[in-house]
Amino acid sequence: HMPMSFQNLEVEIQGPVATVWLNRPTVRNALDEVLLSEITQAVKRLEQDDAVRVLVLGGRGKVFCAGADLNWMKRMAGYSDEQNQADAMGLATMLKTLHRVSKPTIARVHGAAFAGGMGLAAACDVVVAEPTAEFCLSEVRIGLIPSTISPYVIQALGVQASKRYMLTAERISAQEAHRLGFVQALCEEGSIDDAVAQISQALVAGGPRALDQTKALINTVANRSLNDELIKETAGLIAKVRASSEGREGVSSFLEKRKPAWVS
C-alpha cells in the first residue's frame, strides 16, 4: 500500500477494505475545498491499489457529514464568477470520482448526513445507516439549491421523494430513508461496523473486473434520459398495444362490465 497522509482525512486499510474517514469532527466533518480535494485524491489513489477491493466512507466524531462548510460557501460567493465556478467544480469532481470509481463503495452513516453529506452518501454504491442516523436536503432553507448533489440524490432517492425533501427540507429519519430505498442496510444500534463488514465480505467474493463492469452496466442502463425520442417511443408502444386484439378486448370488457376473454 502507498502511504497516505492527509490534513482532514484518515485512511485505514484492513485487508482488502480501505476506510476513508472524514476527520474534521469539530466542524461536524463539514466539506470545504481542502476536504473535497483530499477525498478525490484518496479515492483515486486507492483505485490504483490492487490489494484494496472495497472502499468505505465514514465520519469521525458524532456525525457522518453535516454538509458544506458555510464559511467556505460565504467566501466563495465573494469571488469572481470564474473562481466561483471553478471552486464549485471541486464538489462536482469529488462526487463524480466517488461515483465512477471502479471498486464498490459503502457509505457508513451515523448521526447526520445533511445536504452535501447526503450527496456524499448518495454517490456511494451501498448506504449502511444506524437507526439514529438522519438525512436532510436543507439547502433551500438558506436560499441555496442542492445542485451539485442532485444527479446522485435523485437517482438514489427517486424523483417524487426528491421533490418532497428537496423542496421542504424536512429531516428524513433512517427508517424513512430505508423505506424509500435510499438506505440499503439499516443496522441495529451499535452494530454498524458488523453490518459494513458483512457487506464488504460479500463484495470481496465478486471478481474485481466483474464488479467494475457491473457498476458500469448499472450506470449505463439507469441513465437513459427522458428525452423526446423516449417519449415518442412510449407513445408508439401504447398505440400499437391498444390496437392489438388483446388490448381491444381488454378495454371493451371493462366498458361492457364483463371479465376479459383471458380470465376464465
N, C-alpha and C positions, 0 to 999 in steps of 0.2 A: 504493500500500500504506500501511496505517496503521502508524506507528512503534510498535514494541512493545518495552518493556524489562521484564525480569523479574529477580528475585533468583536463582532456581535453574534458569532455563530460558534457552535461546538460540534465537531463531527466525531461520532463514536462508532467504531466498526467492531462488530462481534460476529465472527464467522462470515457468512455471506450477506449479512444485514448491516447496512450503514444507516445510522440515525443522525439526521441533521437537526440539531437543537437550536431554535431561535433563542438567543441568550441576551435579551435586554429586559430582564424581569422587572426592573424598577419603573420602566415605562410600559409595562404590560406587553412587551415584545412588539411595540409599535414599529411599523415599517417606515424606514427613511432611505435615502439614496444609498447609504453605506450597506445597510442590511440587505436591500434588494440586490445590489451588485454582488454581495458575498453569497447569497443563496444561488444566484445564477452561476457564479464561479464554482461553488461546491458541487452543484448538480452536474455541471459539465465535466468536472474532474472525476467524480465518482462514476460517470458514464464510461469513462476510459479505463476504469479499473475492473478487469475481467473477474477478479475474485469477488467483487460486490455484485449481488444478484437482485437485491431488493433495497429500495430507499424508503426510509420512514422519516416523516417530518413531524417534529414535536416542538413544544414550547417549554422553556424553563420557567419556574415560578408558578404563580397561581392560575395563569391563563395560557391558552394556545397563542392567540394574537388578537389584540384589540383594534387592529386596522392601521390605517396610515397615521403617521406622526403628524399631528396638526400644526406643530411649529414649522415642520418642513413644508407642509402644504401652503402655509401662510407666506413663508419665504419665497416659494416658487411663484406665487401669484404676483409678486412684485417684479419678477424677471421679464425680459423681453419675450415676445411671442415665440421666437425661435428657441430660446433657452427653456421656456416653459414646456414647449412641445417635446424637445429633446429629453428633458427630465422625466416627463410623463411616460416616455418610452422605456424608462428603467423598470417600472412596474409591469408594463406590457411585455417586455423582453423576458423578465423573470417568470411570469406566468406561462408564456409560450414555451420557454426552456423546460419548465417543470412538466407541462402538459405533453410535450413531444419527446421527452427522454425515453430511450429505448427499454429501460427497465421498469418493472412495476413499482408503483409508488403508493404509500399508505399515509394518510393524514391521521395523526394520533391527537384527537381533540379533547381537551379538558378545559373547564372554565369557559371563557368567552372566545368565540370566533366571530368577530364583528367586521363588517364592511370588507376591507382588503383581506382581513383574516379569513373571512368566509370564502372569499375568492381563492385564497391560497388552498383551502381545503377542497374547493370545487375542482381545482386544476389537477388534483391527485386522482389516482385510479380508484382507491378504496378509502372511505372515511369511516374510522372507528371512533366512537364517542362515548364518554362517560355519561351516566344518566343525568348528571347535573350540568352537563355542557349546555351552552346557549349560543344561538346564532342570531345575527341581526344584519339587515341591509339598511344601515342608518343614514346613508348619505343625504337623502332629501331633507332630513331634519336640520341639516346645517347648510342647506342651499347648494349641495353638490349632487352629482349623479354617479351611480355605480358603473361607470362607463367601461373602464379597462377590464373589470372582472366580469362584465355581462356575458361575453361569449361562453365562459366556463360555468357561471352560476345558472344561466338559463338552460344550458344543456343538462346540468346536474339536478336542477330543481324542477324543471318543466316550465312552460310558458305561463300557464294560468297562475301557478303558485308564485312565480317570479313577479307577475303583475301585482298580486296582492302584497307581497312582502317588500318589494322594491318601492312601491307607492305608499304603503302605510308605515314602513319602517318599524313594524311591530316586532317584538322579540319572538324567536322560534325556539321552543324547548327541544331538547334532544329527542324526546318521544315523538313530537310532531315532525321534526326533520327526518326521523326514521320512517314514520308513516308515509311521508312524501317521497321517500326513496333517496333523499339527499345523503343520509347516513346509512351505510350498508350494514354496519355491525354496532348494535347498542349493547355495551357490556354491563356487567354488574358493577356496582360501586367498588372502586379499588382494584378492579381486575383488568384494567385497560392494557397493561403490558402483556398479560397472558393472552388476551384477545389478539393483540398485534402479533405476538409470537406465533400463534396458531395460524393466522392468515399468511404470515411470512413463510412458514413451513410449507403450506400448500403451494405458494407461489414458486418456491425454490424447486419443487418437484417438476415444474414445467421446463421444457427446453428453452434456453435463453433466446435462441433465434425465433423459436415458435412464439414466445411471449411478445417479442418485439414486433413480429409480423401480425400477430393477433391484435395488438394495440393499434397498429396502422390500419388494419382491416376495419376495426370498430369505428375509427375516426372517419374513414372514407365513407362507410355506409351511413353513419349518423349525420354527416354533414351535407346531405343532399339538400340543395337550397329550394326554398319555397318561391319559385320564380314563375313567370308566365307560361313557360314550357310545361312545368309540372301541373299548373292549374288547368291548362288546355288538355293535358293527358288525362287528368281525373275526370274532366267533363266528357271526354271521348269514351272513357270506360263505362260511365253510368249510361250514356246514350246507347251504347251497344247492349248493355245488360237489360235495360228496360224494354228494348225492342225484341229481346230473346223470348222464346216460348215460356221459359220458367219465370222470367220477370213479368211477362204479361199475365200469366196465370196467378202469380202471387198478388199482384195489385188488384186484379179482378175479384179474386176470392175475398180479399179484405173488404172491398167496396160492396160485394154481394153478401157479406157477413157469413161466409162459409169457410170451411177448412180448405187449404190449398191441396191440389191433387197429390202432392208428395207426402201428405200426412195421412196415415192410414186411419 
